Amino acid sequence: MLVGALVVLVFVALAGFAGYQVGRSGDVPDEGGADVGFARDMQTHHNQAVHMALTIRDKTSDPTLRAVAYDIATSQSQQAGQLYGWLAHWGLPATSSDRPMAWMSAGQHLPEDAPAGSSAASSPPTVGGAGATGSQDGMPAMSGMPEKPASGQSGEMSMGMATTEQLKSLQRATGLQAERQFLTLMIAHHQGGVQMARAALRLATKPEVLTLARAIDTAQTAEIAQLQQLLEARR
């Protein structure tokens, strides 16, 4: 698949460049700290977003949704390359035996209504706007889509990650059903990404991590609104 190959090339190129930049930026961060935890977990988070975006791009004929999916796949692949490059140049493995999102626990006691970049950050908007009801991570339940977190995921800490069964359901779906499933999953996924980015803004110390976290917060908050509009048009 041409787009998939392009994404891989972008990932590899950016990983090298990001590693070079980080190699010049100073000390290696604590492996148990927020900088490393964010790099590891956001890389995993982004990789799933790329997978879902490429899946729907192959399924939909809607030009707007295809463009949105392409943007998500390329931008998040580029950022995943940065994250991989940081870990490589810090001399740290890309994975850890720590519980996913464990680095965020240091900020769990902080209020959720403070602006991002301060000592606490606000939580992302819920799917469907104020008063919406739903399943885990603010994602509304969908017919045929299980709500139980995947094996190894915590319901509280999955940060919008789709379960294995949800990914299989998306792969099987066609037409309007596939578009609705993708949009619902990606909204929840972006909401989790915003939570992770804002946690990094509270807890991380490396300038490059703070810069990327701020960019993710800004971009994905805007994309949530766009995705919600696309989903509403398909109800």
C-alpha positions as CSV (number, residue, x, y, z in Angstrom):
1,M,0.0,0.0,0.0
2,L,1.5,3.3,-1.1
3,V,0.3,5.3,1.8
4,G,1.5,2.7,4.3
5,A,5.0,2.7,2.7
6,L,5.1,6.5,2.8
7,V,4.2,6.4,6.5
8,V,7.0,4.0,7.2
9,L,9.5,6.1,5.3
10,V,8.4,9.3,7.2
11,F,8.7,7.4,10.5
12,V,12.3,6.2,9.8
13,A,13.5,9.6,8.6
14,L,12.0,11.5,11.5
15,A,13.3,9.0,14.0
16,G,16.8,9.7,12.9
17,F,16.4,13.5,12.8
18,A,14.6,13.6,16.2
19,G,17.4,11.4,17.7
20,Y,20.0,13.8,16.4
21,Q,18.2,16.8,17.9
22,V,17.8,15.1,21.3
23,G,21.4,13.9,21.3
24,R,22.3,17.6,21.5
25,S,19.8,18.6,24.1
26,G,21.4,17.4,27.3
27,D,21.0,14.8,30.0
28,V,19.2,11.5,29.7
29,P,15.9,11.7,31.7
30,D,15.0,9.3,34.5
31,E,13.6,6.1,33.0
32,G,10.7,6.1,35.5
33,G,9.8,9.7,34.8
34,A,7.2,11.4,32.8
35,D,9.5,12.3,29.8
36,V,10.3,8.6,29.1
37,G,6.9,7.3,30.0
38,F,5.2,9.8,27.7
39,A,7.6,8.9,24.8
40,R,6.9,5.2,25.2
41,D,3.2,5.4,25.7
42,M,2.4,8.1,23.2
43,Q,4.4,6.2,20.6
44,T,2.2,3.1,21.2
45,H,-0.9,5.4,21.2
46,H,0.1,7.0,17.9
47,N,0.8,3.7,16.2
48,Q,-2.7,2.6,16.9
49,A,-4.1,5.8,15.5
50,V,-2.1,5.3,12.3
51,H,-3.4,1.8,11.9
52,M,-7.0,2.9,12.3
53,A,-6.6,5.8,10.0
54,L,-5.1,3.7,7.2
55,T,-7.9,1.1,7.7
56,I,-10.7,3.7,7.1
57,R,-8.8,5.3,4.3
58,D,-9.0,2.1,2.4
59,K,-12.7,1.6,3.2
60,T,-14.3,5.0,2.6
61,S,-14.9,6.8,-0.6
62,D,-15.7,10.1,1.1
63,P,-12.9,12.6,0.1
64,T,-13.1,14.6,3.4
65,L,-12.8,11.5,5.6
66,R,-10.0,10.2,3.4
67,A,-8.1,13.5,3.8
68,V,-8.6,13.5,7.5
69,A,-7.4,9.9,7.8
70,Y,-4.4,10.7,5.7
71,D,-3.5,13.7,7.9
72,I,-3.8,11.6,11.0
73,A,-1.7,8.8,9.6
74,T,1.1,11.0,8.4
75,S,1.2,13.5,11.3
76,Q,1.1,10.8,14.0
77,S,3.6,8.6,12.1
78,Q,6.0,11.6,12.1
79,Q,5.5,12.2,15.8
80,A,5.9,8.5,16.6
81,G,9.3,8.7,14.7
82,Q,10.3,11.6,17.0
83,L,9.4,9.6,20.1
84,Y,11.3,6.5,18.9
85,G,14.3,8.7,18.1
86,W,14.3,10.2,21.6
87,L,14.3,6.8,23.2
88,A,17.0,5.5,21.0
89,H,19.3,8.5,21.7
90,W,18.6,8.3,25.4
91,G,19.8,4.7,25.2
92,L,16.5,3.4,26.5
93,P,14.3,0.6,25.2
94,A,11.1,1.5,23.4
95,T,9.1,-0.7,25.8
96,S,9.0,-1.2,29.6
97,S,7.6,-3.6,32.1
98,D,5.8,-0.7,33.9
99,R,2.1,-0.5,33.7
100,P,0.9,1.6,30.7
101,M,0.4,5.2,31.6
102,A,2.0,4.7,35.1
103,W,3.9,7.9,34.7
104,M,0.7,9.8,34.7
105,S,-0.2,8.7,38.3
106,A,1.9,11.5,39.8
107,G,-0.7,14.0,38.5
108,Q,-3.9,12.1,39.3
109,H,-4.6,14.1,42.5
110,L,-4.4,17.4,40.6
111,P,-7.6,19.2,39.7
112,E,-8.8,18.7,36.1
113,D,-10.2,22.1,35.4
114,A,-6.9,24.1,35.3
115,P,-5.5,25.3,32.0
116,A,-2.9,23.2,30.2
117,G,0.6,24.3,30.9
118,S,-0.1,25.2,34.5
119,S,0.3,23.0,37.5
120,A,-2.8,21.1,36.3
121,A,-4.6,20.7,33.0
122,S,-8.2,20.3,32.0
123,S,-9.6,17.1,30.7
124,P,-10.6,16.8,27.1
125,P,-14.2,17.3,25.9
126,T,-16.4,14.2,26.0
127,V,-17.8,12.6,22.9
128,G,-21.0,14.2,21.9
129,G,-20.5,17.3,24.0
130,A,-21.7,18.2,27.5
131,G,-24.1,15.7,29.0
132,A,-23.1,12.8,26.7
133,T,-23.2,9.4,28.2
134,G,-21.1,6.5,27.2
135,S,-18.7,3.7,28.0
136,Q,-15.1,3.6,28.9
137,D,-13.0,6.7,28.3
138,G,-16.0,8.8,27.4
139,M,-16.7,6.8,24.2
140,P,-20.3,6.1,23.6
141,A,-21.3,2.5,23.3
142,M,-21.8,1.2,19.8
143,S,-23.8,-1.8,18.7
144,G,-21.5,-4.8,18.1
145,M,-18.5,-3.0,19.7
146,P,-17.4,-4.4,23.1
147,E,-16.7,-2.0,26.0
148,K,-14.3,-4.1,28.0
149,P,-10.7,-3.0,27.9
150,A,-8.3,-5.3,26.0
151,S,-6.2,-7.7,27.9
152,G,-3.4,-5.9,29.7
153,Q,-5.2,-2.5,29.7
154,S,-6.6,-0.8,32.7
155,G,-10.1,0.7,32.2
156,E,-8.9,3.9,33.8
157,M,-5.6,4.1,32.0
158,S,-6.3,2.9,28.5
159,M,-6.5,6.6,27.4
160,G,-9.0,5.9,24.6
161,M,-7.0,3.0,23.1
162,A,-9.3,0.7,21.1
163,T,-9.6,-2.9,22.2
164,T,-8.6,-5.8,20.0
165,E,-12.2,-6.6,19.4
166,Q,-13.0,-3.0,18.5
167,L,-10.2,-3.1,15.9
168,K,-11.4,-6.3,14.5
169,S,-14.9,-4.9,14.3
170,L,-13.6,-1.9,12.4
171,Q,-11.7,-4.2,10.0
172,R,-14.9,-6.1,9.3
173,A,-17.2,-3.1,8.9
174,T,-18.1,-1.5,5.6
175,G,-19.7,1.6,4.3
176,L,-21.4,3.9,6.8
177,Q,-21.0,1.5,9.6
178,A,-17.2,1.6,9.2
179,E,-17.1,5.4,9.0
180,R,-19.2,5.7,12.2
181,Q,-17.0,3.2,14.1
182,F,-13.8,4.8,13.0
183,L,-15.0,8.3,14.0
184,T,-16.3,7.1,17.4
185,L,-13.0,5.3,18.1
186,M,-10.8,8.1,16.9
187,I,-12.6,10.7,18.9
188,A,-12.1,8.7,22.1
189,H,-8.5,8.0,21.0
190,H,-7.8,11.7,20.5
191,Q,-9.4,12.5,23.9
192,G,-7.0,10.1,25.5
193,G,-4.1,11.6,23.6
194,V,-5.0,15.1,24.9
195,Q,-5.1,13.8,28.4
196,M,-1.7,12.3,28.0
197,A,-0.3,15.5,26.4
198,R,-1.7,17.6,29.3
199,A,-0.2,15.2,31.8
200,A,3.2,15.6,30.1
201,L,2.8,19.4,30.3
202,R,2.3,19.0,34.1
203,L,5.0,16.4,34.8
204,A,7.7,16.3,32.1
205,T,10.8,18.5,32.1
206,K,12.6,18.0,28.8
207,P,12.0,21.0,26.4
208,E,11.4,18.8,23.4
209,V,8.8,16.7,25.3
210,L,7.0,19.8,26.4
211,T,7.0,21.2,22.9
212,L,5.6,18.1,21.3
213,A,3.0,17.6,24.1
214,R,1.8,21.2,23.5
215,A,1.5,20.5,19.8
216,I,-0.4,17.3,20.4
217,D,-2.8,19.1,22.8
218,T,-3.5,21.9,20.3
219,A,-3.8,19.7,17.2
220,Q,-5.9,16.9,18.7
221,T,-8.3,19.2,20.5
222,A,-9.1,20.9,17.2
223,E,-9.3,17.5,15.4
224,I,-11.8,16.2,18.0
225,A,-14.2,19.0,17.0
226,Q,-13.8,18.1,13.3
227,L,-14.3,14.4,14.0
228,Q,-17.4,15.1,16.0
229,Q,-18.9,17.1,13.1
230,L,-18.2,14.3,10.7
231,L,-19.8,11.8,13.1
232,E,-22.9,14.0,13.6
233,A,-23.4,14.2,9.9
234,R,-23.6,10.4,9.8
235,R,-26.2,9.9,12.5
